[in-house]
Amino acid sequence: MSIRPVKSTSQAQPTLEGAGVHLHRAFGFADPTELDPFLLLDDFRNEDPAHYANGFPWHPHRGIETITYVLSGEVDHADSLGNQGRLKAGDVQWMTSGRGILHQEMPKGNAAGQMHGFQLWANLPRDLKMTDPRYQDVEAKEIPVIEEDDGTRVKVIVGDFWGQTGPVDGIAADPQYLDVYVPPGVKKTLPVDTYRRAFAYVFEGAGAFAGASDPTGVLLEKEVMGEEVNIRDMSGNRTLVRFDTGDSITVQAGEEGIRFLLISGRPIEEPVAWHGPVVMNTQAELQQAFKELRNGTFIRPAH
């Protein structure tokens, strides 16, 4: 077994999106090759309805798949093809935008005003960018949950894991998408396909993701009081952890336990030309998409 070392850690950054939604961006709109096939991950978490109630009004998507996972509150969605629905706590929606769709998402808090969820963007390969749009709406009760004797709990949203298969299928990036909880003080090793790019996003508690040579933490050089020192970095809340190659990851949970998304996918390795949620392979294709938005031909009938 080859444990993946940590390539880098970073904190999600506060960002405004949509009609003034306050969220944190773990990654996005930087180098699209870093986490290929994934392009962006947003953490929308808030307890003040004024910071999310205006939501994400009508906007275009082309050439990508968007994965929305709601932890608390609800999200009402509708699109230009007449689809509409409501995602509740624990639900997942995987939307393949394909050749084009206009979409809106309007979050609503729970009884305490809390709203929390994630949206991940996965790229589509060239030969699928202009495919028919489609949805997969998955209710929380359809998502298998694995509970280990040591208290570790894994929700399998996409892919195969420990003998369970997630309910979302037919995704171009062939991803694995897991919601993992490891209890306080427990050390856990989790398999990850060797040929996938992989990252973790910590959103509760803290822990140390280890390399094979030293399982107690991630050794990083940081500047403290003007001097370079080596410290053990305990990856905490809203932390993105990028892994190098290997076939598993190991995490040592801290005093409060740790909960994180563990996501991996096969790289597409194609050129990316993008502007917001319109992602093509060339600038000419991108310009064509926005020309179609202007002249009203962006939305096309089903093949």
BAFITOR-546282 format. One record per residue (C-alpha): x, z, y; residue in three letters. Coordinates in pm, whole numbers, padded with zeros to 5 digits, always signed. Layout:
N
XZYALA/...
***
This chain:
303
+00000+00000+00000MET/+00135-00102+00341SER/+00009+00113+00629ILE/-00035-00079+00954ARG/+00178+00061+01238PRO/+00021+00094+01581VAL/+00119-00194+01808LYS/-00024-00042+02128SER/-00279+00200+02270THR/-00469+00171+02598SER/-00760+00331+02781GLN/-01085+00148+02852ALA/-01118+00074+03223GLN/-01426+00138+03445PRO/-01600-00190+03529THR/-01922-00310+03694LEU/-02117-00582+03513GLU/-02460-00743+03524GLY/-02671-00613+03811ALA/-02450-00310+03872GLY/-02414-00157+03525VAL/-02133+00099+03510HIS/-01936+00059+03188LEU/-01585+00082+03044HIS/-01402-00229+02920ARG/-01168-00173+02627ALA/-01035-00530+02651PHE/-01142-00867+02785GLY/-01055-01151+03024PHE/-00684-01120+02952ALA/-00477-01296+02685ASP/-00735-01422+02429PRO/-00470-01450+02156THR/-00401-01075+02144GLU/-00706-00981+01937LEU/-00815-01330+01824ASP/-01095-01388+01716PRO/-01230-01114+01944PHE/-01248-01171+02318LEU/-01403-00861+02475LEU/-01530-00511+02397LEU/-01747-00317+02644ASP/-01850+00048+02608ASP/-02169+00105+02809PHE/-02218+00483+02819ARG/-02402+00665+03095ASN/-02639+00952+03161GLU/-02753+00836+03507ASP/-03025+00567+03488PRO/-02927+00449+03837ALA/-02600+00329+03684HIS/-02757+00107+03419TYR/-03130+00052+03486ALA/-03081-00288+03657ASN/-02925-00415+03335GLY/-02797-00763+03263PHE/-03044-01020+03405PRO/-03057-01382+03289TRP/-02712-01525+03217HIS/-02575-01810+03001PRO/-02383-01792+02674HIS/-02207-02076+02493ARG/-01937-02093+02228GLY/-01934-01725+02125ILE/-02112-01462+01921GLU/-02212-01131+02080THR/-02253-00812+01881ILE/-02457-00532+02042THR/-02456-00189+01873TYR/-02677+00080+02027VAL/-02598+00450+01970LEU/-02852+00610+02206SER/-03128+00478+02429GLY/-03275+00129+02386GLU/-03205-00228+02496VAL/-03484-00478+02561ASP/-03369-00837+02520HIS/-03518-01182+02575ALA/-03390-01538+02583ASP/-03468-01892+02692SER/-03586-01987+02341LEU/-03871-01737+02352GLY/-03711-01465+02140ASN/-03758-01106+02251GLN/-03726-00760+02105GLY/-03598-00407+02145ARG/-03283-00253+02000LEU/-03318+00119+01933LYS/-03061+00387+01854ALA/-02852+00279+01556GLY/-02969-00084+01568ASP/-02742-00390+01583VAL/-02796-00740+01716GLN/-02560-01027+01635TRP/-02635-01328+01855MET/-02474-01664+01789THR/-02502-01846+02121SER/-02373-02176+01981GLY/-02434-02470+02216ARG/-02616-02258+02471GLY/-02872-01993+02546ILE/-02992-01800+02852LEU/-03022-01432+02774HIS/-03106-01100+02937GLN/-03051-00741+02826GLU/-03221-00444+02995MET/-03103-00097+02883PRO/-03331+00208+02882LYS/-03218+00567+02839GLY/-03347+00816+02585ASN/-03557+01121+02682ALA/-03248+01279+02839ALA/-03162+00959+03031GLY/-02864+00883+02807GLN/-02764+00526+02726MET/-02475+00442+02496HIS/-02376+00129+02311GLY/-02111-00137+02264PHE/-02095-00512+02303GLN/-01826-00712+02126LEU/-01762-01083+02180TRP/-01632-01293+01889ALA/-01511-01646+01947ASN/-01656-01945+01762LEU/-01424-02211+01618PRO/-01435-02562+01766ARG/-01658-02705+01493ASP/-01925-02437+01545LEU/-01930-02404+01923LYS/-02224-02644+01961MET/-02426-02516+01664THR/-02788-02397+01693ASP/-02830-02051+01849PRO/-02951-01776+01616ARG/-03011-01401+01600TYR/-02962-01131+01343GLN/-03151-00816+01446ASP/-03070-00524+01215VAL/-03248-00188+01221GLU/-03049+00132+01173ALA/-03217+00200+00837LYS/-03075-00127+00697GLU/-02713-00028+00763ILE/-02546+00138+00461PRO/-02374+00471+00520VAL/-02096+00594+00291ILE/-02030+00970+00281GLU/-01714+01100+00113GLU/-01666+01446-00036ASP/-01428+01540+00247ASP/-01701+01469+00507GLY/-01577+01124+00611THR/-01871+00899+00701ARG/-01859+00519+00736VAL/-02143+00296+00854LYS/-02084-00057+00723VAL/-02228-00292+00985ILE/-02051-00612+00879VAL/-01832-00695+00581GLY/-01753-00525+00251ASP/-01617-00171+00238PHE/-01589+00083-00045TRP/-01845-00104-00256GLY/-02103-00147+00021GLN/-02188-00466+00213THR/-02312-00467+00571GLY/-02644-00639+00647PRO/-02508-00886+00905VAL/-02371-01202+00743ASP/-02269-01564+00801GLY/-02041-01482+01094ILE/-01770-01735+01177ALA/-01499-01476+01242ALA/-01560-01328+00893ASP/-01526-00981+01046PRO/-01542-00627+00923GLN/-01720-00390+01164TYR/-01727-00020+01073LEU/-01837+00298+01251ASP/-01609+00570+01111VAL/-01624+00949+01144TYR/-01342+01168+01005VAL/-01401+01547+01018PRO/-01165+01797+01188PRO/-00824+01822+01024GLY/-00889+01553+00762VAL/-00636+01278+00702LYS/-00784+00949+00585LYS/-00648+00610+00478THR/-00883+00313+00515LEU/-00823-00037+00374PRO/-00803-00338+00608VAL/-00759-00699+00494ASP/-00395-00800+00537THR/-00479-01134+00700TYR/-00707-00997+00973ARG/-00632-00883+01324ARG/-00746-00523+01350ALA/-00817-00262+01614PHE/-00985+00077+01645ALA/-01184+00202+01942TYR/-01208+00581+01963VAL/-01524+00706+02132PHE/-01556+01067+02014GLU/-01294+01332+01947GLY/-00927+01257+01893ALA/-00675+01185+01622GLY/-00341+01028+01542ALA/-00315+00684+01384PHE/+00002+00680+01181ALA/+00266+00433+01074GLY/+00396+00442+00718ALA/+00725+00604+00822SER/+00568+00904+00994ASP/+00211+01008+00923PRO/+00191+01284+01187THR/+00135+01068+01492GLY/+00229+00762+01690VAL/+00576+00791+01842LEU/+00574+00647+02193LEU/+00821+00641+02479GLU/+00670+00761+02807LYS/+00809+00858+03143GLU/+00762+01228+03226VAL/+00901+01373+03549MET/+01115+01064+03592GLY/+01269+01081+03244GLU/+01199+00877+02930GLU/+01084+01104+02646VAL/+00943+01050+02298ASN/+00603+01210+02243ILE/+00332+01210+01977ARG/+00034+01027+02120ASP/-00304+01163+02001MET/-00544+00877+02062SER/-00855+01017+02228GLY/-01189+00925+02377ASN/-01228+00562+02500ARG/-00893+00464+02348THR/-00822+00117+02211LEU/-00569+00115+01926VAL/-00420-00222+01825ARG/-00262-00241+01481PHE/+00020-00454+01348ASP/+00019-00607+00999THR/-00049-00421+00674GLY/-00334-00356+00434ASP/-00456-00012+00550SER/-00463+00230+00841ILE/-00418+00608+00832THR/-00573+00853+01076VAL/-00527+01229+01109GLN/-00834+01379+01276ALA/-00785+01637+01549GLY/-00959+01970+01605GLU/-01293+01808+01696GLU/-01278+01532+01438GLY/-01266+01168+01540ILE/-01519+00885+01552ARG/-01417+00526+01610PHE/-01510+00164+01555LEU/-01275-00009+01310LEU/-01301-00385+01359ILE/-01105-00670+01206SER/-01140-01048+01182GLY/-00952-01361+01083ARG/-00778-01532+01379PRO/-00918-01871+01480ILE/-00593-01980+01649GLU/-00746-02243+01878GLU/-00706-02291+02254PRO/-00950-02097+02471VAL/-01100-02207+02803ALA/-01351-01954+02931TRP/-01547-01832+03227HIS/-01758-01527+03155GLY/-01968-01572+02839PRO/-01909-01948+02826VAL/-01609-02005+02597VAL/-01483-02352+02504MET/-01154-02506+02391ASN/-01068-02715+02699THR/-01123-02702+03074GLN/-01311-03032+03052ALA/-01559-02878+02806GLU/-01595-02575+03031LEU/-01664-02792+03335GLN/-01921-02989+03134GLN/-02101-02667+03041ALA/-02137-02562+03404PHE/-02240-02912+03505LYS/-02522-02883+03249GLU/-02618-02544+03389LEU/-02651-02698+03734ARG/-02854-03004+03623ASN/-03082-02819+03379GLY/-02956-02966+03050THR/-02769-02658+02923PHE/-03052-02557+02687ILE/-03110-02821+02420ARG/-03377-02857+02149PRO/-03289-02746+01797ALA/-03117-03002+01574HIS/
***
